[in-house]
Amino acid sequence: MQKTKFKAQHVPSQMKAMVTMGQGGYEQLVYRDVPTPTLRDGEVLLRVLAAGINNTDINSRVGWYGAGWSGVTPFPLIQGADCCGQVVASAADATALALGQRVLVRCCMRVAGFANPDTRWLGTDLDGAFAEYVRVPASEVFAVDSIWSDVELASLPCSWGTAENMLHRAGVQPGAQVWVTGASGGVGSAAVQLALRRGARVTAITSRDKQAQVQALGAHTVLCREDGSAAWSALPPADVVVDNVGGAGFGAMLRALRRGGRYVSSGAIAGADVALDMRDFYLRDITLIGCTAWDEPVFPNLIGYVERNEVKPVVAATYALKDMALAQQAFLEKRHTGNLVLVP
C-alpha cells in the first residue's frame, strides 16, 4: 500500500486545470475540473504558484513538431513546462524536500541518465503546470531561496534552462563574442543575461521597437533586424551565434561567425526550413550544435545564479490561468519583451 506524507492543510480531490484536448486552435483549450493527481513512488505533489508560457505549449497544440521530438503527444494533456510551486505532499520515499518549500521544477528530464539524450518533458510528455496542482518526480524538484516573486521564478525554467544549455554546450568563455538573435523573447533575453554573466561581449539582434528594452538588459551592441546585415560590417565576427530564430536569416548568421565559430540553436521561430550554403559551413570550419536535452549542470547552475542575484527576471505580463488563450494570443503577437506568466 502506498504511503504518503501530507501537509496538514486539505488537498482537494478536484482541481481546476487548463486541459488541451488535442491538436488545433484555441478551442482545444478547456478550463475545467479534473481529479487532483495521486502520488506514486518517488513523486511529490506541488501546489502551482505560477506557470510560464513558452513556444513549446503552442507548438505542441498546433502540431508543429510532427513526430520529431517526443512522438505522439498524449492528449488530452495538461500542458505547462514552467512551474514555480510549493510542496504539499510527498511519497514516503521522497524525503529530501520539506513540506511547504518553494521550488522550481526541471522541466527537461533525462530519463536514461545524462549520458543518453532521451528526454521527458513536463507539459509535453506528462501533465504539467497549467493547473492548481502538479505531480512530478522528486528528482526534478529543486528548492530555491530567492527574493524573486512566484511569478518571476515561474519565468525561469524552460526559457532560461534552454538558454543556459546552449551557452554551456557552446563553451562560452570570458571575452567571447556572442551574438543572440530574437533577443527580446524569453530565451533570447535570458541568453543575453547569461552570456554577460559568463563575461562575454554580447551583440543582440531584435526589432527596432524593442531596442531600448534589450539594451537595458546590458547587451554591448543592439542591432535592429530591420537594418539587415549591412549594419554588421564594423563589428568583430562572432565566436558563438545563439539563434532560435532560423528562417530566412539563417545563412547570414552563419556568415557572421569567425572561422572555427559555433552556431547553436534550440528553436526556429521564424521558420524551420532554411537555406544552407555548404561552403559557408565546411570551408570555414563551423560547428553546428543542436540543443534539446539539457546537460546535468544546467539547472543547478540556474538555481545558483538566481539565489545569488546574478541575473534578473524579465516578466512582461501576467494572466489568470483561465485566460490562457488570451495569453497565448499575446505571446504570438511578439510585442512583449521577456516572458508571460499564468497564475492559477
N, C-alpha and C positions, 0 to 999 in steps of 0.2 A: 504493500500500500504506500502511495506517495506521501511523503511528509513535507510540509511547507511551513515556513515562518511567516506570519502576517503581522503587519503593523496593527496597533490597537484600533485604529480607525477602520470603519467598514469599507471593504472593497465591493462595489455593487456587482451584481450578476450580469447587468446590462450596461452598455456604454454607447455614447454617440461616436460615430465614425463616418468619414467620407469614403465610400466604397466605390472603386472603379469597376464597373460591371463587365467591361470588355473594351476592345479597340473601337475608336470612333471619336465623336465630338464631345462637347461638354455635357450632352445628355447622358453620357455614360457615368457621370459623377453623381452619386446618390448619397445624400446625407441621411443616415438612418440609425436606428438602434440595432446593435449586434451584441452577441454574448461577449462578456469580458474574457480575455484569454485565460486558460487554465494552465498552470505551470507544469513543466516536465523537468526531469532531472537536469541539473546544471544550468537552470534558467532563473532569471529574475523578472519580476513584473514592475514596470515603471509607470508612474502617472506622468503623462506627457505634459510638460510645462510650455513648450513651444516647439514648432517644427518648421524648418525652412523649405522653400520651394526651389527646385532645380530643373534644368533641361530634361534630366532623366525621367521625371514624372510625366512630362508631356510626351517625350519621345516614345515611352512605353505605351502610353494610351493611344497614340495615333499609329503605332506600328512602325515607327521609323527604323528601328534596329533590325527588323525582319527576324531571322533566327541567328543573327550573328553575334549576340552577346551571351545571353543566358538561355537560349532556346525559346520554348513557348512560355509566355507569361501566364502564371496560374490565376486567371480571372475566375470569379470576382476576387479582387485584391484590395487591401488597404495599402495605398502607396505611402511614400514619405521616407526618404533616406536620412533626413536630418532630424535628430532627436536630442533635445535637452529635457531630461526627466528627473524624477525623484523616485528612489527605490521604495516601493510599498510592500513588496513580498519577495521571498526568495526560496528556492528549493533547499532542502536540508543540506545538500552537498555544495551549495553556492554560498560560502560563508565569508568571502573576502570583503564584501560590501555591506556597510551598515544600513539598516533601515532608516529612511529619511534623508540619505545622502543625495546631493545634487550631482548628476552625472551626465556625461555625453556618451553616445553610442558610436563605436567604429562601424560605419555602415558597410564597408568593404571587408568581408570576412573570408580569410584564406582557409578554406575548409580542409585542405590536404596538407597544410603547413606552408611555410614561406619559401620553400624550395620548389613549390608547384604553383603555377599561375592560376589554377582553378579558383573561382570566387563564388561567393553567395552574397547577394546584396539585400540589405534592408529595404523594404518597399518595392522590390522588383522580384526577388525570389521567395520572399516571405513577407508576411504582413508587417507594415511599417508604422510610422508615427502620425499619420493623419487620423488620429483617434484620441480618445481620452486616456487610454491605457495601451501599452505595447509590451509584448513578451519577447525577450531577447536572451541569447546565450550570455551567461555571466562573464565569459572570457572576453566579450566585446564591449563591456561596460567599464568606463573609466571615471573615477571620481575627479572632480575639478574644484579647486579652491580659488575662486576668482571674484573680482569686483564686478565683472560683466553681469548684465541682467540676463534673465532667462532667454529673452528674445535675441539678445546679442550672441549668446552662446549657441543658440539654435541656428545661427547663420554660418556656423563654422564647419561641421563635419564633412559634408560632401565636397563643397567647393574648395575649402582650404586644404582638405586632405588630398584632393586631386592636384591642386597647385603645388603643394609641398612634395608630393610624389614625383611630379615632373622635374622639379628642381633637383631633387635627390638623385633621380635616375640620370639626369644630365650632368651631374657632378659640378654644380655651380660653386665656384670658389671666390674669395675676395678679389675684387678688381676685374672680374669677368664682365664683358659687355653683354648684357641680356636684353633682348627685345621681347616685348609682350604685346600680342595682338588682343583685340577685344578687351582692352584694359579697364573698361568701366563695368564689366559684368562681374558676377560672383567669383568665378575662377580667376578672371583677369586681374581684378582689383586685389585679390589675395596673392596672386603671383607677383605683382608689383611689390607689395609689402614684404613678402617672404624673400624675394631676391635682394631687396635692400637690406634686410636683416642679415643676409649672408655676405654683405659687403660688396655686392655687385653694382655696376653702373647700369642704370635701368633706362631704357628707351621704351616708352609706352605709346601704343597706337590706339586712337579712339576717334569718335566723331567730334566735329567741331563744337557742338553744343555741350559736350561733356569734358572739354579740355580742362576747364578750371577745376572740376571735381577730381580728375585724375592727377593733375598737378599737385593738388592738396594731399594726395597720398604719399608724395615725396619723390616721384619719378624725376630723374635728372633732365630728361628731354621728353616732351609730349608731341607726337606727330598727329596731325589730322588726316584721317584716311582719305578725305575729300581731295587733298592736295596730291595724292598719288606718290609714286616712288621718286619723282623728280626732287622732292624735298629731302631725300636721304643722302644725296651725294656728298655733303660736307661732313657726314658722320662716320666714325670708325666702324668697320664691319662688326657684325655680331659674333660672339663666341657661341652663344646659345639663342635660338629663337623658340619662344614658348607660344605656340599657335593653336588655339582652339577654334579658329575661325574657318580656315580652309577655303573652299570655294575658289573664285577666280584669282584671289591674291596669293595662292599657294606658291606659284613659281617665283613671284617677286620676293617672297620671304626666304626661299632657298638662296636666291641671289644676294640677299642681304648678309648672308653668312660669310665669314672668312674661310679660307681653305682649311679643312680639318674641323670645321664647326659642327655643332649638334643642333638638329631640329627635333623638337619634342612636342607631342600632341596627345590630347585625350578627348578630342571632340571636333566637330565640323559644323558650327552653327550657320555658316554661310553656304554650306553645300558639301556633300560627301564626295562628289565627283570632281576631281582636279586634273589639271594637265601637268605632267612631269616631263621636263626635258632631261633625258638621262645624262646628257653632257654636264648639266649643272650639278648633277648628283655625283657621278663617278669621277669626272675629271678633277673635281675639287675635294675629293675625299670626305664628302659629307656623311655624317652618321644620322640616320633616321631612327627615332625612338618612339614607339607606340606605348601608351600607358593606360592600362585599366586596373590591373591588380596592384594594390598598394604594398610597398615593401614594409618590413617589420618596424623600422624606426619611425615611420612617418607619423602615426597618430600619437604615440607618446611624445614625440618632439613637439607636436602642435599643442598638446596639453601644457607642456613646459613653457612654451612661448606665451601662452595666454596667462598662466599663473604668474609669470614674471613681467607681465605687461610690456612685452617686447613688440607686440603688434596691436592694432586697434580694429574693432568691428566696423563694418560698413553696411548698415541696415537702411534700406531706402524707405520701407513702409511695412506695416503690419496689417493683417486681415484676420477676421474671425474664421475659424475652420469652416463654418457653414457657407462662407463666401469664397470658397476656393476657386470656383470658376471665374469670378471677377479677378482674383489674384493672378490666375494663370493668363487671363487676357492681358492684364497689365504687364506681366512678365514678358509676353511675346511682343508687346509694343516696343520694348527695349528703350524706354525713355528714362529708366532709372539707373542709378549707379549703386552697385553692391548687390545686396540680397533682399528678397521679400520673405516675410516670416508669417506663419499662421499661429494663432492662439486658440486652443480648444475652448 
